[in-house]
Amino acid sequence: MKSTTQSGPTAIYRLAVLSRLVAAVAGGYALASLSTSLLAAWLPMTRADAVMTATMLSFIVFTVVVIWVFAARDAWRAWGGLVLPLLVLATLEWLRRSAS
């Protein structure tokens, strides 16, 4: 797919970049918050230490998501690479909350 023309980027290219930006910000936030919630509950530490460790790890998760989204071959793969882990983590979080 040719992404630019003589006059500049095409509308499709701009929408693909916008889609990746939304995936990076919204998907990164969702994945980081879900992983923080699960890690804070599952880490074998005192509650305060587990929350602090999970929060620090969430910055790494968010950074990796942003890198993944912009390194993916196209926007569809970027979204696909976010949806699967989000579904897995959301299911685990739902199971954790329903068990307590």
C-alpha positions in Angstrom: 0.0 0.0 0.0 1.4 3.4 -1.0 1.1 5.6 2.0 1.9 9.0 0.5 1.2 10.8 -2.7 3.0 13.7 -4.3 1.0 16.2 -2.2 1.4 14.3 1.1 -0.2 11.5 3.2 -3.5 10.1 2.1 -6.6 10.1 4.2 -6.3 6.3 4.6 -2.8 6.6 5.9 -3.9 9.3 8.4 -6.8 7.2 9.6 -4.4 4.3 10.1 -2.1 6.4 12.2 -5.1 7.8 14.2 -6.3 4.2 14.8 -2.8 3.2 16.1 -2.8 6.3 18.3 -6.1 5.3 19.8 -5.0 1.7 20.2 -1.8 2.8 21.9 -3.5 5.2 24.4 -6.7 3.4 25.1 -5.5 -0.1 24.8 -2.3 0.7 26.7 -4.3 2.2 29.5 -6.7 -0.8 29.6 -4.0 -3.4 29.5 -1.9 -1.6 32.1 -4.8 -1.1 34.5 -6.0 -4.7 34.2 -2.5 -6.0 34.7 -2.0 -3.7 37.7 -5.3 -4.9 39.3 -4.4 -8.6 38.8 -0.8 -8.3 39.9 -1.7 -6.3 43.0 -4.1 -9.1 44.1 -1.7 -12.0 43.2 1.8 -10.9 44.2 2.9 -12.6 47.4 3.8 -9.5 49.3 2.1 -7.2 51.8 -0.7 -5.3 50.3 1.1 -2.0 50.1 4.2 -3.6 48.5 2.1 -5.5 46.0 0.2 -2.4 44.9 3.4 -0.4 44.6 5.2 -3.1 42.6 2.1 -3.7 40.3 1.9 0.1 39.7 5.5 0.3 38.8 5.2 -2.7 36.4 2.2 -1.0 34.8 4.5 1.6 33.3 6.5 -1.1 31.6 3.3 -2.7 30.3 2.1 0.6 28.9 5.4 1.2 27.2 5.5 -2.2 25.7 2.0 -1.8 24.3 2.9 1.6 22.7 5.9 0.0 21.1 3.9 -3.0 19.9 1.2 -0.9 18.4 3.5 1.2 16.3 5.8 -1.7 15.4 2.9 -3.9 14.1 2.7 -4.3 10.3 -0.7 -2.7 10.1 -3.4 -1.2 12.3 -5.5 -4.4 12.2 -2.6 -6.5 13.7 -2.0 -3.8 16.3 -5.6 -4.0 17.4 -5.6 -7.8 17.2 -2.5 -7.9 19.4 -4.3 -5.8 22.0 -7.7 -7.5 22.0 -6.5 -11.0 22.8 -4.5 -10.1 26.0 -7.3 -7.7 27.0 -9.9 -10.5 26.8 -7.6 -12.9 28.8 -6.9 -10.3 31.5 -10.5 -9.2 31.7 -11.6 -12.8 32.1 -9.1 -13.4 34.8 -10.2 -10.2 36.6 -13.8 -11.2 36.3 -13.0 -14.7 37.8 -11.0 -13.1 40.6 -13.8 -10.8 41.6 -16.5 -13.4 41.3 -14.5 -15.8 43.5 -14.1 -13.3 46.3 
